Amino acid sequence: MQALSRQCRQSRRPSQDCRQCQAKVHGRLLELSVPTERCPHDRAGHCLMCNYGIGQQVTDLRTFSAQVRELLCRYRPETLLLSTNGSILDDSCLPPAAQELLLAEAAASPARTVILETHPETLREEKLALVKSHLSGKQVILEIGLESAREWVRDQCLLKPLSDQVVERCLDLTRRHAIGVQCNVLAGIPFLTLAEQLRDAEETVRWCLAQGCLAAVFPVQIRSHTLLWLLHQMGLYTPPPRWALIWLLLRFSPAELSAVDLAQYDTDEWPQHGLLECDVCRRPLQRCLEQYAAGQTDRQRLLTEFVARQAPLCGCWEGLRTVLRPMSSPSQRRTAHRQIQTWKALKNASIL
C-alpha cells in the first residue's frame, strides 16, 4: 500500500504555493505557510490522504525574512498559525536558521497567540527551548496531526507511522515547557464505516480533552495525487456528509465545544454530490459550519437551532441518524477484511 501511495504522487509537479510564503486570513487568525521542498512522510508514501505539494527549500534567508515581515505587517493578526507542507520544527524541512528567523518575526508581530504546526516526532527539548526563548511573551500552541487516538487506525488505515509512545513523549515535553497542544482529529477515516468514522472521531476528541489538549476536527479532503483520491475515483471511498460533522459536534457539551475547533470545512475540493447531503441542505450546512468555526456564538445552541430549522426541509438528517443506528467502535478485524476486499478490487482493475 505504501508503494502504491508513492506511485500516486509520482506525476506531481512542483507547486508555486510551496515556493514562497502564502497567507490565508480567517478573521483575526493569519495562517502563514512557509516554503519547504517536501515532507519526508510524503516522500516515503505515508499519510494516504495528504498532498501538501512539493516546492523548494529556503536558501535566501534575507528574502525569506522580508516576505514573512511584510505579511505580518500587512495583516497584523491576533493569532498566528505557522505551517508548511512538512513540519515547522523539522530541520530537513525548514533549516534551523530559517526556523530562528521565523520565530523572531513571530515574536515581533502583534500576535498574542502563535500556533506551530509540527510532527510529534520532531519535538526535542532543544527545539521547545528555542521556541520558548523567542516567544516567551506569547501563548504558544503546537498543532499536531494525531488523526485518531488508536495507533492501529493511524497505521493500518492512514499509513501514518505515529506510535502512542511518540505521542505520549510529545505531550510530556509540552507540559514540562508549559506549551499548549492542539490535536488534529480526522473525520472520515478510510476503511471504516460512517458509524465507525464518527465514533472514532468522537472518542479521539474525548481523549484529547482528557489530556488537556485542544482538538480540531478535520473532515477528510479528497486531494489529487493521493491513494485516497484513487480509492475515491474507483468508488471505493466516500467522504462523510457535512451533516456528519453536525452530529459529531452535538455529542459534546457547550464547555467541551469551546475547546473543539473545525478546520478545512470550506474547501472547494469537497465533493458536491455525496451521500446524505442534497441541494436543499448543502449551502445552509456550509454557512452553519462557517459560523461554528468563527466561534462567535454559543456553539451548541447554534448547532441545535440549525438542526431544528433545517432538518424538516429534507430527509438527509434523518437518513444519517438511520445509518448511524447502531453505533459501533472501529474493529481491527472488520477493517482488515474491508482492506482485503479493496485490494482485490484494485487488483481486478489491474492497478496492483
Salt bridges, closest charged atoms under 4 A:
GLU31 OE1 - HIS26 NE2 3.67
ASP42 OD2 - ARG9 NE 3.61
ASP42 OD1 - ARG12 NH2 2.57
ASP42 OD1 - ARG38 NE 2.64
GLU70 OE1 - ARG74 NH2 2.86
GLU78 OE2 - ARG28 NE 3.60
ASP91 OD1 - LYS127 NZ 2.62
GLU100 OE1 - HIS134 NE2 3.61
GLU105 OE2 - ARG69 NH2 2.67
GLU121 OE2 - HIS41 NE2 2.41
GLU125 OE2 - ARG176 NH2 2.49
GLU125 OE1 - HIS177 NE2 2.68
GLU147 OE2 - LYS160 NZ 2.83
ASP164 OD1 - ARG154 NH2 2.76
ASP172 OD1 - ARG175 NH1 3.22
GLU196 OE2 - ARG334 NH2 2.87
GLU196 OE1 - ARG338 NH1 2.96
ASP200 OD1 - ARG150 NH1 2.70
GLU202 OE1 - ARG199 NE 3.97
GLU202 OE2 - ARG206 NE 3.22
GLU202 OE1 - ARG251 NE 3.07
GLU203 OE1 - ARG150 NH2 2.45
GLU256 OE2 - ARG206 NH1 3.44
ASP261 OD1 - ARG299 NH2 3.00
GLU269 OE1 - ARG223 NH1 3.72
GLU277 OE2 - ARG242 NH1 2.27
GLU277 OE2 - ARG282 NE 3.25
ASP279 OD1 - ARG282 NH1 2.78
GLU305 OE2 - ARG301 NE 2.87
GLU318 OE2 - ARG321 NH1 3.30
